[in-house]
């Protein structure tokens, strides 16, 4: 299996505008933003999709991803106005990179249902 785009960013093989990093998670600005603020929150552990979570540590990692989303929302002044978090899963769900990631979107009004 070849490395995903996100694994290459984690390994610093390709550049990214990194806004947060610790030993388990890296977060960077989306290169094709769907909102004025669009940050991807990515575990360093390779998990292809939400369907591939397989142990309690994976579920703890999901919780940590949301904690990072909360921090980044606050850092980007989105906490009061609001923001959206999204996991896409598989093709029909809109997933294009098969390395689990959480989208943090903000800076504009969102509609429901989403497109």
N, CA, C and O atoms as a MOPAC input file, in Angstrom:
PM7 MOZYME 1SCF
protein

 N      0.84900 1    -1.17800 1     0.00000 1
 C      0.00000 1     0.00000 1     0.00000 1
 C      0.89200 1     1.23700 1     0.00000 1
 O      1.79800 1     1.35100 1     0.82600 1
 N      0.64400 1     2.15000 1    -0.90900 1
 C      1.46600 1     3.36000 1    -0.97600 1
 C      1.02100 1     4.35600 1     0.09200 1
 O     -0.10500 1     4.30400 1     0.58800 1
 N      1.92800 1     5.25600 1     0.42800 1
 C      1.65100 1     6.27400 1     1.44200 1
 C      0.56500 1     7.22600 1     0.97000 1
 O      0.51900 1     7.61300 1    -0.19800 1
 N     -0.29900 1     7.59100 1     1.88900 1
 C     -1.31700 1     8.58900 1     1.56900 1
 C     -0.68300 1     9.97200 1     1.54500 1
 O      0.42400 1    10.17500 1     2.04400 1
 N     -1.39600 1    10.90400 1     0.96500 1
 C     -0.97300 1    12.30000 1     0.96200 1
 C     -0.70300 1    12.76800 1     2.38800 1
 O      0.27400 1    13.47500 1     2.63700 1
 N     -1.56300 1    12.37500 1     3.32100 1
 C     -1.40500 1    12.82100 1     4.70100 1
 C     -0.18700 1    12.19000 1     5.36000 1
 O      0.49300 1    12.84700 1     6.14900 1
 N      0.10200 1    10.93500 1     5.05500 1
 C      1.31700 1    10.30700 1     5.59400 1
 C      2.55700 1    11.02400 1     5.08100 1
 O      3.54300 1    11.16200 1     5.80500 1
 N      2.51100 1    11.47300 1     3.85100 1
 C      3.64300 1    12.22800 1     3.30200 1
 C      3.80100 1    13.57100 1     4.00300 1
 O      4.92400 1    14.03500 1     4.20500 1
 N      2.69200 1    14.19900 1     4.37600 1
 C      2.76700 1    15.45100 1     5.14500 1
 C      3.33300 1    15.16500 1     6.53700 1
 O      4.20800 1    15.89000 1     7.01000 1
 N      2.84100 1    14.12200 1     7.18700 1
 C      3.33400 1    13.74200 1     8.51400 1
 C      4.83800 1    13.50500 1     8.47600 1
 O      5.55600 1    13.92100 1     9.38500 1
 N      5.31800 1    12.84000 1     7.43000 1
 C      6.74600 1    12.52600 1     7.28600 1
 C      7.55500 1    13.65900 1     6.67900 1
 O      8.74900 1    13.50500 1     6.42200 1
 N      6.90700 1    14.80300 1     6.44600 1
 C      7.55100 1    16.00800 1     5.90200 1
 C      8.12900 1    15.78200 1     4.49700 1
 O      9.11500 1    16.40600 1     4.10400 1
 N      7.49200 1    14.88200 1     3.76200 1
 C      7.89900 1    14.65000 1     2.37700 1
 C      7.27900 1    15.67900 1     1.44700 1
 O      7.81000 1    15.94800 1     0.36900 1
 N      6.16200 1    16.25300 1     1.85700 1
 C      5.54800 1    17.35200 1     1.11900 1
 C      5.15400 1    18.42800 1     2.13200 1
 O      4.86600 1    18.11400 1     3.28600 1
 N      5.13900 1    19.69200 1     1.70900 1
 C      4.85300 1    20.77600 1     2.65500 1
 C      3.36400 1    20.91200 1     2.96400 1
 O      2.50200 1    20.48900 1     2.19400 1
 N      3.10100 1    21.51300 1     4.10500 1
 C      1.73300 1    21.84500 1     4.51000 1
 C      1.81100 1    23.01700 1     5.47300 1
 O      2.84000 1    23.24700 1     6.10800 1
 N      0.72200 1    23.74900 1     5.57500 1
 C      0.62600 1    24.85600 1     6.52600 1
 C      0.11600 1    24.28000 1     7.84900 1
 O     -1.08400 1    24.28900 1     8.12600 1
 N      1.04900 1    23.78100 1     8.65600 1
 C      0.72700 1    23.08600 1     9.90200 1
 C      0.34700 1    24.10400 1    10.97300 1
 O      1.06400 1    25.07700 1    11.20700 1
 N     -0.79700 1    23.86300 1    11.62200 1
 C     -1.27900 1    24.77500 1    12.66300 1
 C     -1.28100 1    24.13500 1    14.04600 1
 O     -1.43800 1    24.83400 1    15.04700 1
 N     -1.10900 1    22.81900 1    14.11600 1
 C     -1.05600 1    22.11600 1    15.39400 1
 C     -0.37100 1    20.78000 1    15.16100 1
 O     -0.54100 1    20.14600 1    14.12000 1
 N      0.41200 1    20.36600 1    16.15900 1
 C      1.01400 1    19.03500 1    16.09100 1
 C      1.39400 1    18.58600 1    17.48700 1
 O      1.89300 1    19.36900 1    18.29500 1
 N      1.14900 1    17.30700 1    17.76000 1
 C      1.66300 1    16.65600 1    18.95300 1
 C      2.09800 1    15.24900 1    18.54700 1
 O      2.24700 1    14.97500 1    17.35600 1
 N      2.30000 1    14.36500 1    19.50000 1
 C      2.82300 1    13.04100 1    19.14400 1
 C      1.79700 1    12.13800 1    18.46700 1
 O      2.17100 1    11.11400 1    17.89500 1
 N      0.50000 1    12.49400 1    18.51700 1
 C     -0.53700 1    11.65500 1    17.91500 1
 C     -1.29200 1    12.29500 1    16.76100 1
 O     -1.87400 1    11.59200 1    15.93500 1
 N     -1.28800 1    13.61300 1    16.69800 1
 C     -2.14100 1    14.33400 1    15.74800 1
 C     -1.35900 1    15.44500 1    15.06800 1
 O     -0.49900 1    16.08600 1    15.67300 1
 N     -1.67700 1    15.65900 1    13.79900 1
 C     -1.17400 1    16.81600 1    13.06000 1
 C     -2.38300 1    17.51100 1    12.43900 1
 O     -3.32100 1    16.85500 1    11.98600 1
 N     -2.35300 1    18.82700 1    12.42200 1
 C     -3.45000 1    19.60200 1    11.83200 1
 C     -2.86600 1    20.64800 1    10.90500 1
 O     -1.87100 1    21.29900 1    11.22500 1
 N     -3.49500 1    20.80100 1     9.75500 1
 C     -2.99300 1    21.74500 1     8.76000 1
 C     -4.15400 1    22.29200 1     7.94700 1
 O     -5.23700 1    21.70900 1     7.89600 1
 N     -3.89600 1    23.43700 1     7.31000 1
 C     -4.92300 1    24.07400 1     6.48800 1
 C     -5.15000 1    23.26400 1     5.22000 1
 O     -4.20300 1    22.78300 1     4.59700 1
 N     -6.41400 1    23.12000 1     4.84900 1
 C     -6.77800 1    22.41500 1     3.62300 1
 C     -6.30800 1    23.23300 1     2.42600 1
 O     -6.48400 1    24.45100 1     2.39600 1
 N     -5.71000 1    22.56800 1     1.44100 1
 C     -5.20400 1    23.29900 1     0.26400 1
 C     -6.32300 1    23.68500 1    -0.69900 1
 O     -6.10800 1    24.48100 1    -1.61200 1
 N     -7.51300 1    23.12700 1    -0.50000 1
 C     -8.67500 1    23.45900 1    -1.32000 1
 C     -9.84400 1    23.76100 1    -0.37800 1
 O    -10.79500 1    22.98300 1    -0.29700 1
 N     -9.77100 1    24.89400 1     0.33400 1
 C    -10.73400 1    25.13800 1     1.40400 1
 C    -12.17400 1    25.30700 1     0.92900 1
 O    -12.44500 1    25.92500 1    -0.10000 1
 N    -13.08700 1    24.73700 1     1.71500 1
 C    -14.52000 1    24.86700 1     1.46700 1
 C    -15.13600 1    25.96600 1     2.32400 1
 O    -16.34700 1    26.18400 1     2.28800 1
 N    -14.30200 1    26.65500 1     3.09200 1
 C    -14.74000 1    27.75200 1     3.96100 1
 C    -13.52400 1    28.63300 1     4.22800 1
 O    -12.39100 1    28.20300 1     4.01000 1
 N    -13.74300 1    29.86500 1     4.69800 1
 C    -12.60100 1    30.73100 1     5.00000 1
 C    -11.59400 1    30.08800 1     5.96100 1
 O    -10.38700 1    30.29300 1     5.83500 1
 N    -12.10100 1    29.31700 1     6.91100 1
 C    -11.22600 1    28.51900 1     7.77500 1
 C    -11.57200 1    27.06000 1     7.53600 1
 O    -12.70100 1    26.63000 1     7.77200 1
 N    -10.59100 1    26.30400 1     7.06700 1
 C    -10.78600 1    24.88300 1     6.78200 1
 C     -9.50100 1    24.17300 1     7.17600 1
 O     -8.49400 1    24.23100 1     6.47100 1
 N     -9.56000 1    23.50800 1     8.30700 1
 C     -8.39500 1    22.82700 1     8.86900 1
 C     -8.68800 1    21.33400 1     8.93500 1
 O     -9.79400 1    20.92500 1     9.28800 1
 N     -7.69200 1    20.52600 1     8.59300 1
 C     -7.80500 1    19.07500 1     8.68300 1
 C     -7.07800 1    18.60300 1     9.93200 1
 O     -5.94000 1    19.00000 1    10.18500 1
 N     -7.72800 1    17.76600 1    10.70200 1
 C     -7.17500 1    17.21200 1    11.93400 1
 C     -6.96300 1    15.72600 1    11.67000 1
 O     -7.91800 1    14.97300 1    11.48100 1
 N     -5.69600 1    15.31700 1    11.65900 1
 C     -5.31400 1    14.00400 1    11.14500 1
 C     -4.52700 1    13.22400 1    12.19900 1
 O     -3.54600 1    13.73600 1    12.73900 1
 N     -4.94600 1    11.99200 1    12.49700 1
 C     -4.11900 1    11.18400 1    13.38800 1
 C     -2.85300 1    10.74200 1    12.65500 1
 O     -2.88200 1    10.49200 1    11.45000 1
 N     -1.76100 1    10.64800 1    13.37700 1
 C     -0.52900 1    10.15800 1    12.75900 1
 C     -0.61600 1     8.65600 1    12.50200 1
 O      0.02300 1     8.13900 1    11.58500 1
 N     -1.40600 1     7.96200 1    13.31100 1
 C     -1.65100 1     6.54100 1    13.06700 1
 C     -2.50800 1     6.42500 1    11.81200 1
 O     -3.50600 1     7.13100 1    11.66900 1
 N     -2.12400 1     5.54800 1    10.91700 1
 C     -2.89100 1     5.37100 1     9.68000 1
 C     -4.12500 1     4.51500 1     9.96900 1
 O     -4.03100 1     3.33100 1    10.29500 1
 N     -5.27000 1     5.15500 1     9.83700 1
 C     -6.57400 1     4.49500 1     9.92800 1
 C     -7.30700 1     4.94700 1     8.66700 1
 O     -7.62900 1     6.12900 1     8.54900 1
 N     -7.58000 1     4.04900 1     7.72400 1
 C     -8.14600 1     4.48800 1     6.44400 1
 C     -9.49600 1     5.19600 1     6.54500 1
 O     -9.67200 1     6.25600 1     5.94400 1
 N    -10.45300 1     4.63700 1     7.28900 1
 C    -11.79100 1     5.22100 1     7.38300 1
 C    -12.33800 1     5.03800 1     8.79700 1
 O    -11.74300 1     4.33500 1     9.61400 1
 N    -13.45600 1     5.66700 1     9.07400 1
 C    -14.13100 1     5.44700 1    10.35900 1
 C    -14.48600 1     3.98000 1    10.55800 1
 O    -14.51700 1     3.49800 1    11.69000 1
 N    -14.75500 1     3.26900 1     9.47000 1
 C    -15.08300 1     1.84500 1     9.55600 1
 C    -13.92300 1     1.00800 1    10.06800 1
 O    -14.12100 1    -0.13100 1    10.49100 1
 N    -12.71500 1     1.55800 1    10.03600 1
 C    -11.52000 1     0.79600 1    10.40000 1
 C    -11.06100 1     1.01100 1    11.83700 1
 O    -10.01000 1     0.50200 1    12.22700 1
 N    -11.82500 1     1.75300 1    12.63000 1
 C    -11.49900 1     1.87600 1    14.05100 1
 C    -11.64300 1     0.49400 1    14.66200 1
 O    -12.65800 1    -0.17200 1    14.45900 1
 N    -10.62100 1     0.04900 1    15.42000 1
 C    -10.70500 1    -1.33900 1    15.87700 1
 C    -10.35000 1    -1.58800 1    17.33300 1
 O    -10.41400 1    -2.73100 1    17.78400 1
 N     -9.98300 1    -0.57700 1    18.06700 1
 C     -9.71300 1    -0.82100 1    19.48000 1
 C     -9.97500 1     0.44000 1    20.28900 1
 O    -10.18800 1     1.51700 1    19.73200 1
 N     -9.95800 1     0.29300 1    21.60700 1
 C    -10.31600 1     1.42600 1    22.46900 1
 C     -9.37000 1     2.60100 1    22.28400 1
 O     -9.78200 1     3.74800 1    22.45800 1
 N     -8.10300 1     2.34500 1    21.93200 1
 C     -7.17400 1     3.45300 1    21.69800 1
 C     -7.58100 1     4.27100 1    20.47500 1
 O     -7.39900 1     5.48800 1    20.45400 1
 N     -8.13300 1     3.60300 1    19.45300 1
 C     -8.61800 1     4.33600 1    18.27900 1
 C     -9.76200 1     5.27200 1    18.67600 1
 O     -9.82900 1     6.40800 1    18.20600 1
 N    -10.65100 1     4.79800 1    19.53400 1
 C    -11.78300 1     5.62600 1    19.95500 1
 C    -11.32200 1     6.78200 1    20.83600 1
 O    -11.89400 1     7.87100 1    20.77800 1
 N    -10.29900 1     6.55700 1    21.64600 1
 C     -9.71100 1     7.65200 1    22.42900 1
 C     -9.10000 1     8.69400 1    21.49900 1
 O     -9.18200 1     9.89500 1    21.75800 1
 N     -8.49100 1     8.22600 1    20.42200 1
 C     -7.88700 1     9.13000 1    19.44400 1
 C     -8.95000 1    10.01900 1    18.79100 1
 O     -8.71000 1    11.20400 1    18.55600 1
 N    -10.11200 1     9.45300 1    18.50200 1
 C    -11.21600 1    10.25100 1    17.94500 1
 C    -11.59700 1    11.35700 1    18.92700 1
 O    -11.81000 1    12.50000 1    18.52400 1
 N    -11.68100 1    11.02400 1    20.19600 1
 C    -11.97500 1    12.03300 1    21.20900 1
 C    -10.92400 1    13.12300 1    21.24100 1
 O    -11.24800 1    14.30200 1    21.38500 1
 N     -9.66700 1    12.73300 1    21.10800 1
 C     -8.59000 1    13.72200 1    21.10100 1
 C     -8.68600 1    14.61200 1    19.86500 1
 O     -8.39500 1    15.80600 1    19.93700 1
 N     -9.09000 1    14.03900 1    18.73300 1
 C     -9.25000 1    14.84000 1    17.52100 1
 C    -10.29400 1    15.93400 1    17.74200 1
 O    -10.11100 1    17.06700 1    17.29800 1
 N    -11.38800 1    15.59600 1    18.42800 1
 C    -12.40800 1    16.60800 1    18.71700 1
 C    -11.89600 1    17.64400 1    19.71400 1
 O    -12.25700 1    18.81800 1    19.62900 1
 N    -11.06900 1    17.22400 1    20.64600 1
 C    -10.47600 1    18.18200 1    21.58700 1
 C     -9.58100 1    19.17000 1    20.84000 1
 O     -9.59400 1    20.36400 1    21.13700 1
 N     -8.80300 1    18.67800 1    19.87200 1
 C     -7.96600 1    19.55600 1    19.04500 1
 C     -8.85400 1    20.48100 1    18.21600 1
 O     -8.54200 1    21.66200 1    18.06400 1
 N     -9.95700 1    19.95600 1    17.67800 1
 C    -10.89300 1    20.79400 1    16.91000 1
 C    -11.42400 1    21.92700 1    17.77700 1
 O    -11.51900 1    23.06700 1    17.32200 1
 N    -11.76700 1    21.62000 1    19.01500 1
 C    -12.25800 1    22.64400 1    19.93800 1
 C    -11.19700 1    23.71900 1    20.16200 1
 O    -11.50700 1    24.91000 1    20.14000 1
 N     -9.95300 1    23.30900 1    20.37600 1
 C     -8.85200 1    24.25800 1    20.58600 1
 C     -8.64600 1    25.13600 1    19.35500 1
 O     -8.51200 1    26.35400 1    19.46600 1
 N     -8.62100 1    24.50600 1    18.17900 1
 C     -8.38700 1    25.26300 1    16.94800 1
 C     -9.55700 1    26.20000 1    16.64100 1
 O     -9.35000 1    27.29500 1    16.11900 1
 N    -10.77700 1    25.77900 1    16.96000 1
 C    -11.93500 1    26.66500 1    16.78100 1
 C    -11.77400 1    27.90000 1    17.66000 1
 O    -12.02000 1    29.02200 1    17.21700 1
 N    -11.36600 1    27.69100 1    18.88900 1
 C    -11.14800 1    28.82300 1    19.79900 1
 C    -10.01100 1    29.70400 1    19.29000 1
 O    -10.13600 1    30.92800 1    19.27100 1
 N     -8.90700 1    29.09100 1    18.88000 1
 C     -7.75000 1    29.84700 1    18.37800 1
 C     -8.09200 1    30.69000 1    17.15400 1
 O     -7.48000 1    31.73200 1    16.92100 1
 N     -9.08000 1    30.23200 1    16.36800 1
 C     -9.47800 1    30.92700 1    15.14300 1
 C    -10.74900 1    31.75100 1    15.32100 1
 O    -11.39100 1    32.13100 1    14.34200 1
 N    -11.10900 1    32.02400 1    16.57200 1
 C    -12.26500 1    32.86300 1    16.90600 1
 C    -13.58300 1    32.34400 1    16.33100 1
 O    -14.43000 1    33.12300 1    15.89400 1
 N    -13.74600 1    31.02400 1    16.33700 1
 C    -14.97200 1    30.42300 1    15.81900 1
 C    -15.91800 1    29.96500 1    16.92000 1
 O    -17.06200 1    29.60700 1    16.63900 1
 N    -15.46200 1    29.97200 1    18.15900 1
 C    -16.24800 1    29.39100 1    19.25300 1
 C    -17.60500 1    30.05100 1    19.43000 1
 O    -18.58700 1    29.37200 1    19.73000 1
 N    -17.67600 1    31.36200 1    19.24900 1
 C    -18.93700 1    32.07900 1    19.45600 1
 C    -19.80700 1    32.03900 1    18.20000 1
 O    -20.99600 1    31.73100 1    18.27800 1
 N    -19.22100 1    32.34700 1    17.04900 1
 C    -20.00100 1    32.41000 1    15.80500 1
 C    -20.42800 1    31.02800 1    15.33100 1
 O    -21.49300 1    30.88200 1    14.73100 1
 N    -19.62000 1    30.02600 1    15.58800 1
 C    -19.96000 1    28.65900 1    15.22400 1
 C    -19.04500 1    28.07700 1    14.16600 1
 O    -18.33700 1    28.79300 1    13.45800 1
 N    -19.08000 1    26.77200 1    14.08300 1
 C    -18.24000 1    26.03400 1    13.14400 1
 C    -18.86700 1    24.67500 1    12.89400 1
 O    -19.83300 1    24.29000 1    13.55200 1
 N    -18.31100 1    23.96300 1    11.94700 1
 C    -18.78500 1    22.62000 1    11.61100 1
 C    -17.60300 1    21.66200 1    11.64700 1
 O    -16.49900 1    22.01000 1    11.22800 1
 N    -17.84100 1    20.45000 1    12.15100 1
 C    -16.84800 1    19.37800 1    12.06300 1
 C    -17.45600 1    18.25400 1    11.24100 1
 O    -18.64500 1    17.95700 1    11.35400 1
 N    -16.61900 1    17.62700 1    10.40600 1
 C    -17.11800 1    16.60500 1     9.48500 1
 C    -16.09600 1    15.48700 1     9.32700 1
 O    -14.90800 1    15.73900 1     9.12300 1
 N    -16.57400 1    14.24800 1     9.42400 1
 C    -15.83100 1    13.07900 1     8.96600 1
 C    -16.52600 1    12.60600 1     7.69600 1
 O    -17.74300 1    12.42200 1     7.69900 1
 N    -15.79400 1    12.40700 1     6.62800 1
 C    -16.33300 1    11.77400 1     5.43000 1
 C    -15.87500 1    10.32200 1     5.44400 1
 O    -14.73800 1    10.03400 1     5.81700 1
 N    -16.74800 1     9.40800 1     5.04200 1
 C    -16.39500 1     7.99200 1     5.07100 1
 C    -16.74300 1     7.33200 1     3.74100 1
 O    -17.90700 1     7.24500 1     3.35000 1
 N    -15.71400 1     6.87900 1     3.07200 1
 C    -15.80600 1     6.18000 1     1.78900 1
 C    -16.33600 1     7.08700 1     0.67600 1
 O    -16.64000 1     8.25900 1     0.89900 1
 N    -16.43500 1     6.52500 1    -0.50500 1
 C    -16.71100 1     7.31500 1    -1.70800 1
 C    -18.03100 1     8.08500 1    -1.63800 1
 O    -18.05700 1     9.28800 1    -1.89600 1
 N    -19.11400 1     7.41100 1    -1.29500 1
 C    -20.40700 1     8.10100 1    -1.24600 1
 C    -20.45600 1     9.15500 1    -0.14800 1
 O    -21.25300 1    10.09100 1    -0.22000 1
 N    -19.62000 1     9.01100 1     0.85500 1
 C    -19.54200 1     9.99500 1     1.92300 1
 C    -18.64100 1    11.16700 1     1.59300 1
 O    -18.54400 1    12.11500 1     2.37200 1
 N    -17.97800 1    11.11400 1     0.44100 1
 C    -17.12900 1    12.21700 1     0.00300 1
 C    -15.67000 1    12.10400 1     0.39900 1
 O    -14.91300 1    13.06200 1     0.23800 1
 N    -15.25600 1    10.94100 1     0.91900 1
 C    -13.85700 1    10.77900 1     1.31500 1
 C    -12.98300 1    10.63000 1     0.07700 1
 O    -13.26400 1     9.80700 1    -0.79500 1
 N    -11.92300 1    11.43000 1     0.00500 1
 C    -11.00100 1    11.36000 1    -1.13300 1
 C     -9.60600 1    10.91900 1    -0.72700 1
 O     -8.85500 1    10.41000 1    -1.55900 1
 N     -9.24300 1    11.10500 1     0.53900 1
 C     -7.95400 1    10.63300 1     1.04800 1
 C     -8.26800 1     9.57800 1     2.09900 1
 O     -8.94100 1     9.85800 1     3.09100 1
 N     -7.77500 1     8.35800 1     1.87400 1
 C     -8.09400 1     7.25000 1     2.76600 1
 C     -7.08700 1     7.16100 1     3.91000 1
 O     -6.35100 1     6.18700 1     4.06900 1
 N     -7.10100 1     8.23000 1     4.69200 1
 C     -6.38400 1     8.36000 1     5.96200 1
 C     -7.33500 1     9.21900 1     6.78900 1
 O     -7.52100 1    10.40400 1     6.51400 1
 N     -7.92700 1     8.61000 1     7.79500 1
 C     -8.95200 1     9.26500 1     8.60100 1
 C     -8.59200 1    10.71100 1     8.89900 1
 O     -7.44700 1    11.00500 1     9.24000 1
 N     -9.55800 1    11.61900 1     8.77600 1
 C     -9.32800 1    13.02400 1     9.10200 1
 C    -10.65200 1    13.71300 1     9.40100 1
 O    -11.70300 1    13.37400 1     8.85600 1
 N    -10.55500 1    14.68800 1    10.28300 1
 C    -11.69800 1    15.48300 1    10.70100 1
 C    -11.55300 1    16.87100 1    10.10400 1
 O    -10.51600 1    17.51500 1    10.26100 1
 N    -12.59000 1    17.33100 1     9.42200 1
 C    -12.59900 1    18.68500 1     8.86600 1
 C    -13.15000 1    19.64100 1     9.91700 1
 O    -14.18400 1    19.37000 1    10.52700 1
 N    -12.46500 1    20.75200 1    10.12600 1
 C    -12.96500 1    21.86600 1    10.93000 1
 C    -13.20700 1    23.01100 1     9.95900 1
 O    -12.27100 1    23.50700 1     9.33000 1
 N    -14.46500 1    23.43300 1     9.83600 1
 C    -14.83700 1    24.47900 1     8.88800 1
 C    -15.51100 1    25.62500 1     9.62100 1
 O    -16.33300 1    25.40700 1    10.51000 1
 N    -15.15700 1    26.85500 1     9.24300 1
 C    -15.78500 1    28.00800 1     9.86300 1
 C    -15.51100 1    29.28000 1     9.08500 1
 O    -14.85100 1    29.27500 1     8.04600 1
 N    -16.03800 1    30.36700 1     9.62000 1
 C    -15.82700 1    31.66200 1     8.99100 1
 C    -16.90700 1    32.05700 1     8.00800 1
 O    -16.78900 1    33.08000 1     7.33200 1
 N    -17.96300 1    31.25600 1     7.91900 1
 C    -19.10700 1    31.59100 1     7.07000 1
 C    -20.33100 1    30.84800 1     7.58400 1
 O    -20.21900 1    29.92500 1     8.39100 1
 N    -21.49400 1    31.25700 1     7.10800 1
 C    -22.75300 1    30.59400 1     7.45900 1
 C    -22.87500 1    29.30700 1     6.65400 1
 O    -22.66500 1    29.30900 1     5.44100 1
 N    -23.21000 1    28.21600 1     7.31900 1
 C    -23.42500 1    26.94100 1     6.63700 1
 C    -24.91800 1    26.66800 1     6.51700 1
 O    -25.71600 1    27.18300 1     7.30000 1
 N    -25.28500 1    25.87200 1     5.55400 1
 C    -26.68000 1    25.51300 1     5.29900 1
 C    -26.92300 1    24.07100 1     5.71800 1
 O    -25.99400 1    23.27300 1     5.84400 1
 N    -28.19800 1    23.75900 1     5.93100 1
 C    -28.58900 1    22.37900 1     6.19600 1
 C    -29.77300 1    22.04000 1     5.32500 1
 O    -30.70000 1    22.84600 1     5.25500 1
 N    -29.80800 1    20.93800 1     4.67400 1
 C    -28.77100 1    19.91300 1     4.69100 1
 C    -27.56100 1    20.33000 1     3.86200 1
 O    -27.66400 1    21.17700 1     2.97500 1
 N    -26.40900 1    19.72200 1     4.16500 1
 C    -25.21600 1    20.05500 1     3.37800 1
 C    -25.36000 1    19.54200 1     1.94800 1
 O    -26.16000 1    18.64900 1     1.66800 1
 N    -24.56600 1    20.12600 1     1.05100 1
 C    -24.60800 1    19.76600 1    -0.36600 1
 C    -24.21700 1    18.38000 1    -0.59500 1
 O    -24.20200 1    17.92400 1    -1.73900 1

